[in-house]
Amino acid sequence: MELLTALAIGALFAIGMFQILRRNIIRSVIGLIIIGNAINLFLLSTGAYDALGPAYSTVPGTRSGALPQALILTAIVISMGSVAFVLSMLYIISARYGTSDMDELDGLKH
């Protein structure tokens, strides 16, 4: 199970990084969201293997660790705010310049 989790985290991070390096701003935002989810999954998996308390458990009577869950909830809220900000900036850029390609945005260069 640990290998499958590690492979899933690595695949999500690789896909997100590939999307961030694209010239299209919309794909970059999607890559940012995917990397945020990969980081949340990484936080959950690190909290599950500290041998003190599982981050998630399906066994009755077993309490799960609260610290990874609190970190992930905080990360979700912060990432939602940052994605909303980036999407609003993307809306302004696409309305002003009519494109989402980074190379065609000449007005942003100084």
HUURNOR-V903622 format. One line per field, one symbol per residue. ss: DSSP state (H for helix, E for strand, C for the rest). psi: psi as a letter, one per 30 degrees, with the letter a starting at -180 (. if undefined). burial: + if it has 9 or more other C-alpha atoms within 8 Angstrom, else -. Layout:
ss->???
psi->???
burial->???
//
This chain:
ss->CHHHHHHHHHHHHHHHHHHHCCCEHHHHHHHHHHHHHHHHHHHHHHHHCCCCCCCCCCCCCCCCCHHHHHHHHHHHHHHHHHHHHHHHHHHHHHHHHCCCEHHHCHHHCC
psi->eeeeeeeeeeeeeeeeeeeeglfkeeeeeeeeeeeeeeeeeeeeeeffgfgekkfkkfkkfkklkfeeeeeeeeeeeeeeeeeeeeeeeeeeeeeefglgkfffifffk.
burial->----+---++-++-++++++-++++-+++++++++++++++++++-++----+++--------++--++-++--++--+---+--++--+--++-----++---+-----
//
